[in-house]
Amino acid sequence: MFNIISFLLGLLSLVLVIPGLIPGLGIANWIALPFIAVGILIGQISSSNSGRNFCFVVGLIAVVRLMLGGGLL
């Protein structure tokens, strides 16, 4: 059950991160980061780790985009 919740939080975060890849909309990545962190924590509780790993990948995309934009854009 926790794995499904973690995966759904990862999907919600992905919906926020994809528009955040467009220059000028980087704030969406900052909004998605708390959802990603909660998804990782919930995925850590689960016996399966696919939801947690999905949140890690989405988080990596968001963090790399924020680093490329200087954290602001």
PASEBA-1860 file (N, C-alpha, C; in nm, 3 decimals):
! residues 73
1> MFNIISFL> 0.082/-0.119/0.000/0.000/0.000/0.000/0.087/0.126/0.000 ~ 0.193/0.125/0.082/0.281/0.241/0.088/0.352/0.262/-0.045 ~ 0.381/0.154/-0.115/0.447/0.166/-0.244/0.357/0.237/-0.345 ~ 0.228/0.207/-0.342/0.133/0.271/-0.433/0.122/0.420/-0.401 ~ 0.117/0.454/-0.273/0.111/0.595/-0.233/0.237/0.668/-0.277 ~ 0.351/0.605/-0.259/0.477/0.664/-0.301/0.480/0.685/-0.451 ~ 0.433/0.588/-0.526/0.431/0.600/-0.672/0.336/0.711/-0.716 ~ 0.220/0.723/-0.651/0.125/0.830/-0.685/0.182/0.968/-0.653
9> LGLLSLVL> 0.255/0.979/-0.542/0.321/1.106/-0.512/0.429/1.137/-0.616 ~ 0.496/1.034/-0.665/0.594/1.053/-0.771/0.529/1.099/-0.899 ~ 0.412/1.045/-0.932/0.341/1.089/-1.052/0.293/1.233/-1.038 ~ 0.242/1.269/-0.920/0.202/1.408/-0.896/0.321/1.501/-0.910 ~ 0.433/1.460/-0.858/0.555/1.541/-0.869/0.601/1.551/-1.014 ~ 0.589/1.444/-1.089/0.629/1.447/-1.230/0.542/1.543/-1.309 ~ 0.413/1.549/-1.275/0.324/1.644/-1.342/0.368/1.788/-1.313 ~ 0.425/1.812/-1.196/0.475/1.946/-1.162/0.613/1.972/-1.222
17> VIPGLIPG> 0.696/1.869/-1.232/0.834/1.886/-1.278/0.840/1.908/-1.429 ~ 0.755/1.842/-1.505/0.762/1.855/-1.652/0.743/2.000/-1.697 ~ 0.642/2.073/-1.649/0.635/2.215/-1.689/0.751/2.297/-1.632 ~ 0.808/2.252/-1.522/0.922/2.321/-1.463/1.048/2.314/-1.546 ~ 1.050/2.229/-1.647/1.164/2.221/-1.737/1.168/2.337/-1.835 ~ 1.055/2.404/-1.852/1.048/2.520/-1.942/1.113/2.639/-1.872 ~ 1.202/2.710/-1.940/1.265/2.826/-1.878/1.162/2.927/-1.828 ~ 1.183/2.973/-1.707/1.092/3.069/-1.645/0.989/3.005/-1.555
25> LGIANWIA> 0.974/2.874/-1.561/0.877/2.805/-1.477/0.944/2.713/-1.376 ~ 1.066/2.746/-1.339/1.143/2.663/-1.247/1.085/2.656/-1.106 ~ 0.996/2.749/-1.072/0.935/2.747/-0.940/0.853/2.619/-0.919 ~ 0.807/2.560/-1.028/0.731/2.435/-1.017/0.818/2.324/-0.959 ~ 0.948/2.328/-0.987/1.038/2.228/-0.929/1.050/2.246/-0.778 ~ 1.052/2.370/-0.732/1.057/2.395/-0.588/0.928/2.347/-0.521 ~ 0.817/2.361/-0.590/0.689/2.315/-0.535/0.686/2.163/-0.531 ~ 0.748/2.096/-0.628/0.745/1.950/-0.636/0.840/1.884/-0.536
33> LPFIAVGI> 0.944/1.952/-0.493/1.043/1.889/-0.405/0.986/1.835/-0.274 ~ 0.895/1.906/-0.204/0.838/1.845/-0.082/0.757/1.718/-0.110 ~ 0.685/1.716/-0.223/0.610/1.595/-0.258/0.705/1.480/-0.286 ~ 0.816/1.509/-0.350/0.916/1.407/-0.380/0.976/1.352/-0.250 ~ 1.007/1.442/-0.157/1.065/1.399/-0.030/0.968/1.311/0.049 ~ 0.841/1.349/0.052/0.742/1.267/0.122/0.725/1.132/0.052 ~ 0.727/1.132/-0.081/0.718/1.006/-0.156/0.835/0.914/-0.126 ~ 0.954/0.971/-0.113/1.071/0.889/-0.080/1.058/0.833/0.061
41> LIGQISSS> 1.012/0.914/0.155/0.997/0.866/0.293/0.891/0.757/0.302 ~ 0.779/0.774/0.234/0.675/0.671/0.236/0.724/0.546/0.163 ~ 0.797/0.564/0.055/0.853/0.449/-0.016/0.955/0.373/0.067 ~ 1.021/0.442/0.158/1.117/0.376/0.246/1.047/0.280/0.342 ~ 0.925/0.312/0.380/0.848/0.226/0.471/0.802/0.099/0.400 ~ 0.777/0.109/0.270/0.722/-0.001/0.193/0.821/-0.117/0.182 ~ 0.765/-0.236/0.162/0.851/-0.353/0.143/0.910/-0.356/0.002 ~ 0.840/-0.296/-0.093/0.890/-0.285/-0.231/0.954/-0.148/-0.248
49> NSGRNFCF> 1.043/-0.135/-0.344/1.112/-0.007/-0.356/1.096/0.059/-0.491 ~ 1.000/0.016/-0.571/0.984/0.077/-0.703/0.929/0.219/-0.693 ~ 0.836/0.245/-0.602/0.783/0.381/-0.585/0.889/0.476/-0.534 ~ 0.971/0.428/-0.442/1.080/0.511/-0.390/1.180/0.544/-0.500 ~ 1.216/0.444/-0.580/1.311/0.467/-0.688/1.256/0.563/-0.792 ~ 1.125/0.554/-0.820/1.063/0.647/-0.914/1.071/0.790/-0.859 ~ 1.046/0.807/-0.731/1.057/0.940/-0.670/1.201/0.990/-0.676 ~ 1.298/0.901/-0.658/1.439/0.941/-0.670/1.469/0.993/-0.810
57> VVGLIAVV> 1.418/0.926/-0.913/1.444/0.968/-1.051/1.379/1.103/-1.078 ~ 1.255/1.120/-1.035/1.187/1.248/-1.055/1.260/1.358/-0.977 ~ 1.305/1.327/-0.857/1.380/1.424/-0.777/1.512/1.461/-0.842 ~ 1.578/1.364/-0.902/1.703/1.392/-0.971/1.681/1.486/-1.089 ~ 1.573/1.463/-1.163/1.541/1.552/-1.276/1.517/1.694/-1.225 ~ 1.440/1.707/-1.117/1.407/1.838/-1.064/1.533/1.909/-1.011 ~ 1.618/1.837/-0.940/1.737/1.898/-0.882/1.836/1.940/-0.991 ~ 1.854/1.855/-1.093/1.945/1.891/-1.202/1.893/2.015/-1.274
65> RLMLGGGL> 1.764/2.023/-1.297/1.706/2.141/-1.363/1.726/2.266/-1.277 ~ 1.709/2.253/-1.147/1.731/2.369/-1.059/1.878/2.409/-1.057 ~ 1.968/2.311/-1.062/2.111/2.345/-1.064/2.148/2.416/-1.193 ~ 2.093/2.373/-1.306/2.122/2.436/-1.433/2.068/2.579/-1.440 ~ 1.957/2.603/-1.372/1.897/2.735/-1.372/1.944/2.823/-1.259 ~ 2.040/2.778/-1.182/2.090/2.857/-1.072/1.998/2.855/-0.950 ~ 1.899/2.768/-0.950/1.809/2.756/-0.837/1.692/2.852/-0.840 ~ 1.689/2.941/-0.936/1.584/3.042/-0.938/1.488/3.026/-1.055
73> L> 1.540/2.997/-1.171/1.456/2.999/-1.290/1.392/2.865/-1.314
END
